[in-house]
Amino acid sequence: MALLLWWCHRPPPLVIGTFNIRTFPDTRTDRAAVAAAIAELDADAFTVQEIQERGEFEDLLVRVNALTGRRYATAFAPYCRPHKPDRPWSIGVVYDAARIDLITHRSLTGSATCPKGQPPGALALLQPHEGPPLALASVHFKAGGEPEQFEERSQQWAWLTAALPALRAEFDAPIVIAGDVNSTGFLNEEDPERRFIDDLLDTHDLALPTATIGCSEYWRPGRTSGPYEASLLDHILLPSALTFSRPEVLGMCAALACAPQQDAPPGYATISDHCPVRVALHL
């Protein structure tokens, strides 16, 4: 009987997602299509990267709310490494205020510039109306497949995993990381970056549910010619003690089953080269 009562009062799963909406908005962005992609993601809370115009993104969420019945709100921080000093990007967390309260939020790095090894990021302490609190961080690691770029990402991984115990103590909640970690080569189990990440997960007792989703982004190695290939750059990282359901990738990645394409995948130019990713947590 006690087990039955516990099950009946168990909080519903909390769906967490991430979506790098490439340089939102740029001249090719189809705002209605981006809104539909976020509606399909249907996450209780999700992280975003590469937001150029916060106001336009918040206007877009009004459209998403109309589509979904949710009440999305935002917790943003500026990139600590501005791409354009006069037009800095924002990185942040989006949460459904109908289901979740925002307790506090701040820049992950706490600085206007990125100290050595620290990635741009924003962290929000969320209190679901049902269930325990959760701290969700949005991150964006260095891009590129060259050795020096992997070295910079390695430093960012090392800084982030070393910071987790202090963040856990500060917020008194599990820390979930979601974002674009630009894990070039991750799909090759023998790639140095994949081995580095796997070793880091073991060392820090962390889980990476998204390791199994197949891909989360399309890119064109030839830049102006040749096929488009799939890559796995976007991840959700969490303590191994948390229970989660099977992760999902959506959008063009799901529609094309991560297969190479001769032509640009649908939405590649008008939505993003990245795909929405989600996983359900059982807190």
Rosetta blueprint (number, residue, H / E / L):
1 M L
2 A H
3 L H
4 L H
5 L H
6 W H
7 W H
8 C H
9 H L
10 R L
11 P L
12 P L
13 P L
14 L E
15 V E
16 I E
17 G E
18 T E
19 F E
20 N E
21 I E
22 R E
23 T E
24 F E
25 P L
26 D L
27 T L
28 R L
29 T L
30 D L
31 R H
32 A H
33 A H
34 V H
35 A H
36 A H
37 A H
38 I H
39 A H
40 E H
41 L H
42 D L
43 A L
44 D L
45 A E
46 F E
47 T E
48 V E
49 Q E
50 E E
51 I E
52 Q L
53 E L
54 R H
55 G H
56 E H
57 F H
58 E H
59 D H
60 L H
61 L H
62 V H
63 R H
64 V H
65 N H
66 A H
67 L H
68 T H
69 G L
70 R L
71 R L
72 Y E
73 A E
74 T E
75 A E
76 F E
77 A E
78 P E
79 Y L
80 C L
81 R L
82 P L
83 H L
84 K L
85 P L
86 D L
87 R L
88 P L
89 W L
90 S E
91 I E
92 G E
93 V E
94 V E
95 Y E
96 D E
97 A L
98 A L
99 R L
100 I E
101 D E
102 L E
103 I E
104 T E
105 H E
106 R E
107 S E
108 L L
109 T L
110 G L
111 S L
112 A L
113 T L
114 C L
115 P L
116 K L
117 G L
118 Q L
119 P L
120 P L
121 G E
122 A E
123 L E
124 A E
125 L E
126 L E
127 Q E
128 P E
129 H L
130 E L
131 G L
132 P L
133 P L
134 L E
135 A E
136 L E
137 A E
138 S E
139 V E
140 H E
141 F L
142 K L
143 A L
144 G L
145 G L
146 E L
147 P H
148 E H
149 Q H
150 F H
151 E H
152 E H
153 R H
154 S H
155 Q H
156 Q H
157 W H
158 A H
159 W H
160 L H
161 T H
162 A H
163 A H
164 L H
165 P H
166 A H
167 L H
168 R H
169 A H
170 E H
171 F H
172 D L
173 A L
174 P L
175 I E
176 V E
177 I E
178 A E
179 G E
180 D E
181 V L
182 N L
183 S L
184 T L
185 G L
186 F L
187 L L
188 N L
189 E L
190 E L
191 D L
192 P H
193 E H
194 R H
195 R H
196 F H
197 I H
198 D H
199 D H
200 L H
201 L H
202 D H
203 T H
204 H H
205 D L
206 L E
207 A E
208 L L
209 P H
210 T H
211 A H
212 T H
213 I L
214 G L
215 C L
216 S L
217 E E
218 Y E
219 W E
220 R L
221 P L
222 G L
223 R L
224 T L
225 S L
226 G L
227 P L
228 Y E
229 E E
230 A E
231 S E
232 L L
233 L L
234 D E
235 H E
236 I E
237 L E
238 L E
239 P E
240 S L
241 A L
242 L L
243 T E
244 F E
245 S L
246 R L
247 P L
248 E E
249 V E
250 L L
251 G H
252 M H
253 C H
254 A H
255 A H
256 L L
257 A L
258 C L
259 A L
260 P L
261 Q E
262 Q L
263 D L
264 A L
265 P L
266 P L
267 G L
268 Y L
269 A L
270 T L
271 I L
272 S L
273 D L
274 H E
275 C L
276 P L
277 V E
278 R E
279 V E
280 A E
281 L E
282 H E
283 L L
